[in-house]
């Protein structure tokens, strides 16, 4: 009640411990704190906070228009309402290496468990779109070194994302990944790989865990967690799934109201009032209020 019972440093330590285990970790994407609470109630390993989703919430395309303050604020709102660790999309770090270091510290303060920094040029593009370009390896590794140097909690997970597969092959992805590991990356996020074999090649070539992105309408099939685990992945994210489901349902509801003059036909698809109150722990707040604010001796 009134937020998470587990603090940021403990959640970061828990993430480290889980990553060292045998199972693949599943991190669905939360588009708001309420969605984060639902993910936690389902027993997932953690919550992912997507840059594409934060942009979309603001009505913006995912081309690097969000700011550090916006990302840190939203990440904090979600992280501080759940006990699970969160991983955040920090785009290219919001500036030069010094800015990257400040980004990591801001996300630490927000209670985040880890973040990924990517090697795209600005303005960046969504990871599964064409027309992307990446910076040179020196610039990419400087970003990661700055992230590692900037963190104050050694348990904050520094993840390096590379988008080089969009313009080259798996061999180039492996070369870039190995350079990023040398720079201090503790997880590699090879974006937009096509096949399980490609995941396996990258996982076999680097000495740190790899993260798989199972986004809909992307470059790869929607592989199962079991398939990805067999290919060597240790974390799988589902960044935009819940937002797409929610917006699809919202579209159907608005269509019903417009065409029928009432939402009656879509009520069976809705979360009920009782289900919402249960997710919000409404009764616990009432107990808290009765015990303190309205207390009568």
N, C-alpha and C positions, 0 to 999 in steps of 0.2 A: 504494500500500500504506500501511496505517496512517492512512488519511484522504486528503483532497484534496491535490493538489500545487499547486493554484492558490489563493492566499489571497483573503480576502473583498474587499479593495479592488480587486484585479485582476478578480475576477468581476463586481463592480459596474461597472467601466470597460468590461468586455466586453459587459455588458448594454446599456449606453448605445450602444456602437458598433453592436451588432446592431439595436437599435431604430431607429437612423438609416438602416439599410439598406432595401432594397426589398422583402424578403420578409416574410410574416407569421410571427410567432414562435409556436411551439406549446409549451405548458407543461402536460404531463400532471400530475395530482396524485399525490404520493407519500404513502402512509400510514405509511411508516417508512423508515429509511435504506436498507434492502435494496431496496425498491421504487425509491428514488431512483437507486441504482446501475444498476438495470435500465433505467430511463428514459434514463440517460446512455449506456448501452451501445447503445441503439437509435438514438442520434444526434439526439435532440430538442434544442431550443434552450435549454430550461431546465426547472425543476421548480417546480410550484405546491404550496404547503402550505395546505391548506384548514382553516378554522375548524370547518366541519361535520364534517370527518373527525377532527380532534383531539377534538372533543366526543364523537363516536361511539366513538372508541377508549377513552374513559373511561366509556362506557356512559351518556352524557348527551345530551339533545336539544340542538340548535343554537339556544340561546336566551340566549347570553351568559354561560354559567356558568363557562367556562374563565377562568383568570387569566393575567396577563402572564407570570409566572414559568413557568407550564406551557407557554405558547405559545413563549416565547423558548427554553426548554430543548429542546423537541421540534424547533423550527426549527434550532437549533444542531446537534443530533444529525444531522439530514438534511443541512444545508448543509456541514458539515465532513467529510462522507464522499464528496462529489462535487465535480467541477470545474465543473459548470454553475452559472449564477446561479439563485437561488431568489426567488420572490415569495411573500409570506406574507399571509394574511388576518388583519388586526389588529383586526377587528370595529370598534367605535366608538372605539378607542384606549385602552380600559380606564380611563376617567375623564374628568376635566376637561382643558382644554388643557395644563396642566402635566404631567398624566399622559400625554397623547398624546406630548409631547416626550420623556418618559422611555421610553415604549414604543419610539419610533424608535431611541433610543440603545441600548436593550437588544437590539434586533434587529440593529443594526449590529454590536454586540459578538458576536452569534451567527453572524456571517458572511453574513447575509441580503443579497440584492441590492436588494430593494424591498418595499414593503408597501402595502396599500390600507386606507384609513380610510373608514368609511361614515357616512351621514347619518341612520341610523335612531335612533329613541329606544330607551331601555332599558326593559324587556328586549327585545333585538332578536330577530328571527326569521330563519329560513332565507330566502335571497333569492327563492326561487320559490314561497313560501307566501303565502296570502292573510292579511289582517288586520294588515299592517305599517303603521307610521306613521313619518314622518320629522320631524326637528327643523326649526326655522325656518332660513332661509338664513344668518342671522348666526351661529348656533351651529355650523352645518355648516362655514362658512368659517373660523371660529376654530380648529376642529380641524385643518384643512389648514394654516393659517398656523403653528400650533404645531408640526406635523410638519416643515415646511420649516425653521423656526427651530431646532428641536431637533436636527436631524441635524448630524453633524460632518464626514461625508464627502459632498461635494456630488454624488458619483455615486450615492448612495443614492436610489433612484427612489421618489418620493412619488406615489402613485396615489389618486385620489379616487373612491370608489364612491358612486353615488346610487341609492336605491331608490324614487325618487318616481314612477316609472312605474306602480308597483303601485296608486297611489291617484289618478293623474292621467293626462295624455296625453304625447305625445312633445314637444309645445311646452314643457310644464313641465319635462321632462327636459333639454331644451336650455337653458332659462333657468338651471336649477340648475347644469348643467355649465359654462356660461360663467362663472358666479359662482365656481365652484370653481377654474377655470383662473386667474381674476383673483387668487384667494387664493394661488396658487402650485402648484396641481396640475400634474404633468407628464404624466400619463396620466389619462384619464377612463374609468371602469368603469360604464357605464349598465346596471344590473342588470335582468334580466327583460324585455328588449325582445322583441317578438313576431315581427317579420318582418325580412327583409333590408332592406326599404325603411326601416324605423325605424333600423336600424344606419347606413344611408347618410345619413339625415337628420342624425343626431347627429354622425357623422364629418365631414360637410360644414360643420357649424355651429361646430365648435370648432377651435382652432389647435394642439391637441396630439393625440397618438395616442389611439385608443380601444381598450379591451380587451373582448373578447366572452367570455361564459361559456357554454360548451356542456355544461351539466349535463343528465343524463338525467331524464326525468319532470318536466320544467320547463315554462315558459311558451312557449318557442320550439321550433321544429324543431331537429334536430341538423344544422345546416348544415355543409358541408365547409369546410376551411380556405381553399380557393380561392374559394368563394362569399363568405366573410367578407372576404377580402382585396379582392375586387371591390367590396364594400360599404364599404370604407374602414377596416376593422379592422386593427390592427397586432400585436395579441397575442390569442391564443385559449387559454383554460384549459379543462381537463377535470378538474374538482376531485375528483369522487367516483368516477370510472370504475373505477380499479384496486381501490378498497376494495369496491365493489359486486361486481366480478368475483370478488375473493378470498372475500368472504363467501358469495356464491352457490356457489362451489366447496366451501367449508367446509361449507355446509348439505348439499350433496349427499353429501359424505364421511361426515358424521355420520349421515345418513339410512341410508347403506349399512351402516355399522357396527351401527346399531340394528336394522335390519331383517334383514340377512344374517348378522350376527355376525362379519363380516370386512370389511376395506376393499379386498379384492381387485378388485372391479368398477371402482373409481375410480383404481386405480394408474396406468392409462394417461394419466389427466388430470394427473398430478402432475409437478412439476419433479423431475427425477432428482437423485440425490446428486451425480453428476458435473456437472450443470448448475449446481447450487447452489455447489459448490466453485469452479467456473470464475468465477461471478459474484462470489464472495467473494475471488477471487485467492488461493486457499488455497496454491497452490504457491509464490507469491511470499513468503508468510509463512514457509514452511518454509526457503526459501533464506536469508531474513533471519536466522532462528533459527540455522541451521547455520553461517552466516558469523560470527556474533557470540557468541551464548550458548553454543553447543556447540563453539566454535572450539578446535582443538588445534594448537599450533605444530609 
